[in-house]
Amino acid sequence: MLLSELSQAKVAVWGYGVEGKATSTYLSKRCPQLQFSVLCQPHEVDDQPHQFITEPVTSALLNQFDVVIKSPGISPYQEWLKEVHCQLTSASALWFSNERQGQVIAITGTKGKSTSSALLAHVLESMGHKVVLAGNIGVPLIACLDDCDFVVLETSSYQAQDGAIQADLAVLLNVYSEHLDWHGNEAQYQLDKWRLMEQASAVVLNHKDANTLKLLESTPLSQAIHWFNQSHGYYVLNGVLMYQDKALVSKHGWQLAGDHNLVNAAAVCTVINCLDLNIMPAVNHLKTFQPLPHRLQPVATINGVHYINDSIASTPKATQAALATVAAHRTLLLVGGYDRGLDWQWWVESISQEPPKAIICSGANSEKIADLILNHGIKTQCIKQASLKSAVEQAKRMAEPGDVVLLSPGAPSFDAFNDYQHRGQQFIQWIK
């Protein structure tokens, strides 16, 4: 949507989180004569000169406007939105129509997109390019108004859904169950992710991700496809990042933990190749990248016990990857959180041969996880606690020198915390 189309329209910004605030600032800067409204919660009202509306958002309220710029966290699949007749759009659509610049590399995936996006931005910057890191990390896309060579856009399924993101290169790291409450079902979640691929000029795909291969088979792409995680390109073998038969980086030769991060690096290297940039400097810059907070973050060693914060883990798959990076038999695992209805049975089966030393469950889905563990007869201590704080205290009492206390919840945080960052910060405070 062009800004000129808004000049005579009645406009609202729906949602006043980080992106909603950035969108409001953008409209005030680019369309100073536009009188728009902001639909938000009463506690979100600030001192900005916007027209705030804090009443509950209904179809009748939205229909008072011609155009509503919706924040990504608001699901368009809510039944009552079928009664809405105004035009719903997004900040992404505004940016691509009015502000697009540089080459846009959009990275998505159920897990790994933040690390991969930050890693790619770091490599490109270290190679002398002007880079903007945008999306769920970095700055909101709508705030990217300065000239640059590359925009690295960390893209959620929420942002991909409306099809507004038209990347020069789109990367899909992996696809498995998440955000089913927002998308309605797994099939829709996958299709919304895939929409990013369909709108891109070229794509980078994971050759070993089964769901990606199924999506490609059912909904073929016409644009160029570049593969990673296969032996003709960049892949991981025995804890080493490889290019064909050449070893590039071992898991001990850089700052990130886990084979899954080497797979992320394989995706980044494939992007570098697609951009026709020199790969060897890029590989060297991989080694200088520092891990992002709350992602397998070593926090402290206290009385010989190692504490690791992996609060970002909001699916059982992510918890499985975290466990693979530590010695499971010496690990006290903290799991549980908001119950999104994800399947934990396969996860329980996956840890049965080499379970953690102890599993301490808390949060809304703690009963479900604990029951599955106990019913499966896994030989480990399984303890239920009323809160994450009490789970941490339990782990501190049980842990012995050499043990690892790993927070990798496998579930979202918003049953008890503002977000995963808040959860991780609380964990750090409680262990000290």
C-alpha positions as CSV (number, residue, x, y, z in Angstrom):
1,M,0.0,0.0,0.0
2,L,1.4,3.4,-1.0
3,L,1.5,6.2,1.5
4,S,-0.4,8.4,-0.9
5,E,-3.4,6.0,-0.5
6,L,-3.6,6.8,3.2
7,S,-3.9,10.5,2.9
8,Q,-7.6,10.6,2.5
9,A,-8.3,7.4,4.5
10,K,-9.4,6.8,8.1
11,V,-6.4,4.9,9.5
12,A,-5.8,2.9,12.7
13,V,-2.7,1.2,14.1
14,W,-3.9,-2.0,15.9
15,G,-1.5,-3.0,18.6
16,Y,1.1,-0.8,20.4
17,G,4.0,-3.1,21.1
18,V,7.4,-2.6,19.6
19,E,6.2,-2.8,16.0
20,G,3.0,-0.8,16.7
21,K,5.1,2.0,18.2
22,A,7.5,2.0,15.3
23,T,4.6,2.1,12.9
24,S,3.0,5.0,14.7
25,T,6.4,6.9,14.6
26,Y,6.7,6.1,10.9
27,L,3.3,7.4,10.0
28,S,3.9,10.6,12.0
29,K,7.2,11.1,10.2
30,R,6.2,10.2,6.6
31,C,2.5,11.5,6.8
32,P,2.6,14.4,9.3
33,Q,-0.9,15.5,8.2
34,L,-2.5,12.1,8.7
35,Q,-4.7,11.9,11.8
36,F,-4.6,8.2,12.7
37,S,-5.8,6.3,15.8
38,V,-4.0,3.7,17.9
39,L,-6.0,0.8,19.2
40,C,-4.3,-0.5,22.4
41,Q,-4.6,-1.5,26.0
42,P,-5.0,1.2,28.6
43,H,-1.7,0.5,30.2
44,E,0.1,0.9,26.8
45,V,-0.9,4.6,26.4
46,D,2.1,6.9,26.5
47,D,2.9,10.5,26.0
48,Q,3.0,10.4,22.2
49,P,0.5,12.8,20.5
50,H,-1.6,9.9,19.0
51,Q,-5.3,9.4,19.3
52,F,-5.5,6.4,21.6
53,I,-8.5,4.2,21.7
54,T,-8.5,1.7,24.6
55,E,-11.9,0.2,24.4
56,P,-12.1,-3.6,23.4
57,V,-11.4,-4.1,19.8
58,T,-14.5,-5.4,18.0
59,S,-15.6,-5.8,14.4
60,A,-17.8,-2.7,14.8
61,L,-14.8,-0.7,16.0
62,L,-12.5,-1.8,13.1
63,N,-15.2,-1.1,10.6
64,Q,-15.1,2.6,11.6
65,F,-11.8,2.7,9.7
66,D,-10.8,2.4,6.0
67,V,-7.4,0.9,6.7
68,V,-6.1,-0.9,9.8
69,I,-2.4,-1.6,10.2
70,K,-2.3,-4.8,12.3
71,S,0.6,-5.8,14.5
72,P,1.9,-9.3,13.7
73,G,1.0,-10.9,17.0
74,I,-2.7,-10.5,16.3
75,S,-4.0,-13.6,14.5
76,P,-6.1,-12.9,11.3
77,Y,-7.8,-16.3,11.8
78,Q,-10.0,-15.2,14.6
79,E,-13.6,-16.1,13.7
80,W,-15.0,-12.6,14.5
81,L,-12.7,-11.0,12.0
82,K,-14.8,-12.4,9.2
83,E,-17.2,-9.5,10.0
84,V,-14.5,-6.9,9.4
85,H,-14.8,-5.0,6.1
86,C,-12.0,-2.5,6.3
87,Q,-8.6,-3.2,4.7
88,L,-6.2,-5.0,7.0
89,T,-2.6,-4.5,6.2
90,S,0.8,-4.6,7.9
91,A,3.9,-2.6,8.6
92,S,5.8,-5.0,6.3
93,A,3.5,-4.1,3.5
94,L,4.1,-0.4,4.0
95,W,7.8,-0.8,4.0
96,F,8.0,-2.9,0.9
97,S,5.7,-0.6,-1.0
98,N,7.4,2.7,0.1
99,E,10.8,2.2,1.6
100,R,12.4,-0.9,0.2
101,Q,16.2,-0.7,-0.2
102,G,19.3,-2.9,-0.4
103,Q,19.1,-6.6,-0.9
104,V,16.5,-8.2,1.5
105,I,17.4,-11.6,2.9
106,A,14.5,-13.0,4.9
107,I,15.2,-15.9,7.3
108,T,12.5,-18.0,8.9
109,G,12.2,-21.4,10.6
110,T,10.6,-22.8,13.6
111,K,13.9,-22.5,15.5
112,G,17.2,-21.0,14.7
113,K,16.1,-17.9,12.8
114,S,17.3,-15.3,15.4
115,T,20.7,-16.9,15.7
116,S,21.0,-17.4,11.9
117,S,19.9,-13.8,11.2
118,A,22.3,-12.3,13.7
119,L,25.1,-14.6,12.5
120,L,24.5,-13.5,8.8
121,A,24.4,-9.8,9.7
122,H,27.6,-10.2,11.7
123,V,29.4,-11.9,8.8
124,L,28.2,-9.4,6.3
125,E,29.2,-6.4,8.5
126,S,32.6,-7.9,9.2
127,M,33.1,-8.2,5.5
128,G,32.6,-4.4,5.2
129,H,29.0,-4.2,4.1
130,K,26.4,-1.8,5.5
131,V,23.8,-4.1,7.1
132,V,20.5,-3.6,8.9
133,L,19.3,-6.4,11.2
134,A,15.5,-6.2,11.4
135,G,12.5,-8.1,12.4
136,N,12.0,-9.8,15.8
137,I,15.6,-9.0,16.6
138,G,17.4,-5.8,15.7
139,V,15.0,-3.0,14.7
140,P,11.4,-3.2,13.4
141,L,11.5,-3.3,9.6
142,I,9.3,-0.2,9.4
143,A,12.1,1.7,11.1
144,C,14.7,0.8,8.4
145,L,14.8,4.1,6.5
146,D,18.6,4.7,6.0
147,D,20.5,3.4,2.9
148,C,22.2,0.0,3.3
149,D,23.6,-2.8,1.3
150,F,21.6,-5.6,2.9
151,V,18.5,-5.9,5.2
152,V,18.7,-9.2,7.1
153,L,15.1,-9.8,8.2
154,E,14.3,-12.3,10.9
155,T,10.8,-13.4,9.9
156,S,8.2,-15.1,12.1
157,S,5.3,-17.1,10.7
158,Y,3.1,-14.2,11.8
159,Q,5.0,-11.8,9.6
160,A,5.1,-14.2,6.7
161,Q,1.4,-14.8,6.7
162,D,0.1,-11.8,4.7
163,G,2.5,-12.4,1.8
164,A,3.8,-8.8,1.9
165,I,7.5,-9.7,2.4
166,Q,9.1,-10.0,-1.0
167,A,12.7,-10.9,-0.3
168,D,15.5,-11.1,-2.8
169,L,16.5,-14.3,-1.0
170,A,14.4,-16.3,1.5
171,V,15.8,-18.9,3.9
172,L,13.8,-21.7,5.5
173,L,15.8,-23.4,8.2
174,N,13.2,-26.0,9.4
175,V,9.5,-26.5,10.0
176,Y,7.8,-28.3,12.8
177,S,4.9,-27.6,15.1
178,E,4.6,-24.2,16.8
179,H,2.1,-21.4,17.2
180,L,-0.8,-23.6,16.5
181,D,-3.0,-21.4,18.6
182,W,-2.3,-18.4,16.3
183,H,-2.5,-20.3,13.0
184,G,-5.3,-22.6,13.9
185,N,-3.6,-25.9,12.8
186,E,-0.3,-27.2,11.7
187,A,-1.1,-27.2,8.0
188,Q,-1.9,-23.5,8.1
189,Y,1.2,-22.8,10.1
190,Q,3.4,-24.5,7.4
191,L,1.6,-22.8,4.6
192,D,2.1,-19.4,6.2
193,K,5.8,-20.1,6.6
194,W,5.9,-21.2,2.9
195,R,4.3,-18.0,1.8
196,L,7.7,-16.3,2.4
197,M,9.3,-18.7,0.0
198,E,6.6,-18.2,-2.7
199,Q,7.1,-14.4,-2.6
200,A,10.9,-14.5,-2.8
201,S,13.1,-14.2,-5.9
202,A,15.3,-17.1,-4.8
203,V,15.2,-19.5,-1.8
204,V,17.6,-21.4,0.4
205,L,16.2,-24.7,1.8
206,N,17.3,-27.4,4.3
207,H,17.7,-30.6,2.4
208,K,17.3,-32.7,5.5
209,D,14.1,-31.2,6.8
210,A,11.3,-33.6,6.1
211,N,8.5,-31.0,6.3
212,T,10.3,-28.6,4.0
213,L,10.6,-31.4,1.4
214,K,6.9,-32.2,1.8
215,L,5.9,-28.6,1.3
216,L,8.1,-28.3,-1.8
217,E,6.4,-31.5,-3.2
218,S,2.9,-30.3,-2.6
219,T,3.5,-26.6,-3.5
220,P,6.4,-26.5,-5.9
221,L,8.4,-23.3,-6.3
222,S,9.3,-21.7,-9.7
223,Q,12.3,-19.7,-8.5
224,A,15.9,-20.8,-8.0
225,I,16.4,-23.2,-5.1
226,H,19.8,-23.4,-3.2
227,W,20.2,-26.3,-0.8
228,F,22.2,-26.6,2.4
229,N,22.6,-29.6,4.7
230,Q,23.5,-31.8,1.9
231,S,26.9,-33.2,0.7
232,H,27.1,-31.2,-2.5
233,G,27.1,-28.0,-0.5
234,Y,27.5,-26.9,3.2
235,Y,26.6,-29.6,5.8
236,V,27.6,-30.9,9.1
237,L,29.5,-34.1,9.6
238,N,30.7,-35.4,13.0
239,G,30.5,-32.0,14.6
240,V,32.3,-30.2,11.7
241,L,30.9,-27.7,9.2
242,M,31.9,-29.0,5.8
243,Y,31.8,-27.8,2.2
244,Q,31.7,-30.9,0.1
245,D,34.9,-32.7,1.3
246,K,36.5,-29.7,3.0
247,A,36.4,-29.1,6.7
248,L,35.6,-25.5,7.6
249,V,34.7,-25.1,11.3
250,S,34.5,-27.7,14.1
251,K,32.1,-27.4,17.0
252,H,35.0,-26.6,19.2
253,G,36.4,-23.9,16.9
254,W,33.7,-21.2,17.5
255,Q,31.5,-19.8,20.2
256,L,28.2,-21.5,19.6
257,A,27.2,-24.8,21.1
258,G,25.4,-27.8,19.4
259,D,25.3,-29.3,15.9
260,H,22.1,-27.4,15.2
261,N,24.1,-24.2,15.3
262,L,26.6,-25.6,12.8
263,V,23.5,-26.4,10.5
264,N,22.5,-22.7,11.0
265,A,26.1,-21.8,9.9
266,A,25.7,-24.0,6.8
267,A,22.6,-22.0,5.9
268,V,24.5,-18.7,6.4
269,C,27.4,-19.9,4.2
270,T,24.9,-20.9,1.5
271,V,23.5,-17.4,1.5
272,I,27.1,-16.0,1.2
273,N,27.5,-18.2,-1.9
274,C,24.2,-17.0,-3.3
275,L,25.4,-13.4,-2.9
276,D,28.6,-14.2,-4.9
277,L,30.8,-13.1,-1.9
278,N,34.1,-14.7,-0.9
279,I,33.4,-17.6,1.5
280,M,36.7,-17.9,3.3
281,P,36.6,-14.4,5.0
282,A,33.0,-15.3,5.9
283,V,34.1,-18.5,7.6
284,N,36.7,-16.7,9.6
285,H,34.0,-14.2,10.7
286,L,31.7,-17.0,11.9
287,K,34.3,-17.8,14.5
288,T,34.1,-14.3,16.1
289,F,30.3,-14.3,16.5
290,Q,29.1,-14.2,20.2
291,P,26.0,-16.2,21.2
292,L,22.7,-14.4,21.7
293,P,21.3,-14.3,25.2
294,H,18.9,-17.0,26.3
295,R,20.1,-19.4,23.7
296,L,22.2,-22.1,25.4
297,Q,23.8,-19.2,27.3
298,P,26.3,-20.3,30.0
299,V,25.3,-18.3,33.0
300,A,27.5,-19.3,35.9
301,T,29.4,-22.1,37.6
302,I,28.5,-22.2,41.3
303,N,30.0,-24.8,43.6
304,G,31.0,-26.8,40.6
305,V,27.4,-26.8,39.1
306,H,27.1,-25.3,35.5
307,Y,23.9,-23.3,34.9
308,I,22.7,-22.8,31.3
309,N,19.9,-20.5,30.1
310,D,18.1,-21.7,27.1
311,S,14.8,-19.9,27.8
312,I,14.3,-19.3,24.0
313,A,13.4,-23.0,23.7
314,S,9.6,-22.9,23.3
315,T,9.0,-26.3,21.6
316,P,10.0,-29.9,22.6
317,K,12.2,-30.0,19.4
318,A,14.3,-27.1,20.7
319,T,14.6,-28.8,24.1
320,Q,15.8,-32.0,22.3
321,A,18.5,-30.0,20.5
322,A,19.6,-28.4,23.8
323,L,19.9,-31.8,25.5
324,A,22.1,-33.0,22.7
325,T,24.7,-30.3,23.5
326,V,25.2,-31.4,27.1
327,A,26.0,-34.7,28.9
328,A,22.4,-35.8,29.5
329,H,23.3,-38.1,32.4
330,R,24.6,-35.2,34.4
331,T,21.9,-32.7,33.5
332,L,19.0,-31.5,35.7
333,L,16.5,-30.3,33.1
334,L,13.9,-27.6,33.8
335,V,10.9,-28.0,31.4
336,G,7.3,-26.7,31.1
337,G,5.4,-23.5,30.6
338,Y,2.3,-22.4,28.7
339,D,0.4,-25.4,27.1
340,R,0.0,-24.8,23.4
341,G,-1.2,-28.3,22.9
342,L,2.0,-29.6,21.3
343,D,2.8,-33.3,21.2
344,W,5.3,-34.3,23.9
345,Q,5.0,-38.1,23.5
346,W,7.7,-38.3,20.8
347,W,10.1,-36.2,23.0
348,V,9.6,-38.5,25.9
349,E,10.4,-41.5,23.7
350,S,13.5,-39.7,22.3
351,I,15.0,-39.3,25.8
352,S,14.2,-42.8,27.0
353,Q,17.6,-44.3,26.1
354,E,19.7,-41.5,27.6
355,P,17.5,-39.5,30.0
356,P,18.7,-36.5,32.0
357,K,19.7,-37.1,35.6
358,A,16.5,-35.4,36.6
359,I,13.5,-33.6,35.0
360,I,11.8,-30.9,37.0
361,C,8.5,-29.8,35.5
362,S,6.6,-26.6,36.2
363,G,4.1,-24.4,34.4
364,A,0.7,-25.1,32.9
365,N,1.7,-28.2,31.0
366,S,3.9,-29.7,33.8
367,E,1.3,-32.4,34.7
368,K,1.0,-33.5,31.1
369,I,4.8,-33.8,30.7
370,A,5.4,-35.5,34.0
371,D,2.6,-38.0,33.4
372,L,4.1,-38.9,30.0
373,I,7.5,-39.4,31.6
374,L,6.2,-41.6,34.5
375,N,3.9,-43.6,32.2
376,H,6.8,-44.3,29.8
377,G,8.8,-45.8,32.7
378,I,11.9,-43.6,32.1
379,K,14.5,-44.2,34.7
380,T,15.1,-40.7,35.9
381,Q,13.9,-38.5,38.8
382,C,10.8,-36.6,37.6
383,I,9.6,-33.9,40.0
384,K,6.7,-31.5,39.6
385,Q,6.9,-28.0,41.1
386,A,4.3,-25.2,41.3
387,S,6.5,-22.6,39.7
388,L,9.7,-22.1,37.8
389,K,11.2,-20.4,40.8
390,S,10.6,-23.4,43.0
391,A,11.9,-25.7,40.2
392,V,15.1,-23.8,40.2
393,E,15.4,-24.0,44.0
394,Q,14.8,-27.8,43.7
395,A,17.5,-28.1,41.1
396,K,20.0,-26.2,43.2
397,R,19.3,-28.5,46.1
398,M,19.8,-31.7,44.0
399,A,22.8,-30.6,41.8
400,E,26.2,-31.9,42.6
401,P,29.6,-30.7,41.3
402,G,30.0,-31.4,37.6
403,D,26.2,-31.4,37.0
404,V,24.5,-29.1,34.5
405,V,21.2,-27.3,35.4
406,L,19.6,-26.6,32.0
407,L,16.6,-24.3,31.6
408,S,15.2,-25.4,28.3
409,P,11.4,-25.3,28.8
410,G,10.1,-26.5,25.5
411,A,7.1,-24.3,26.0
412,P,6.2,-20.6,25.7
413,S,6.6,-18.4,28.7
414,F,3.4,-16.3,28.8
415,D,1.6,-18.3,31.4
416,A,3.9,-16.7,34.0
417,F,6.3,-14.3,32.3
418,N,6.2,-11.4,29.9
419,D,8.3,-13.3,27.3
420,Y,11.2,-15.7,27.1
421,Q,13.7,-12.9,27.9
422,H,11.9,-12.2,31.1
423,R,11.9,-15.9,32.0
424,G,15.6,-16.2,31.2
425,Q,16.4,-13.1,33.3
426,Q,14.5,-14.4,36.2
427,F,16.4,-17.7,36.0
428,I,19.7,-15.9,36.1
429,Q,18.6,-14.0,39.2
430,W,17.4,-17.1,41.0
431,I,20.6,-19.1,40.6
432,K,22.8,-16.4,42.0
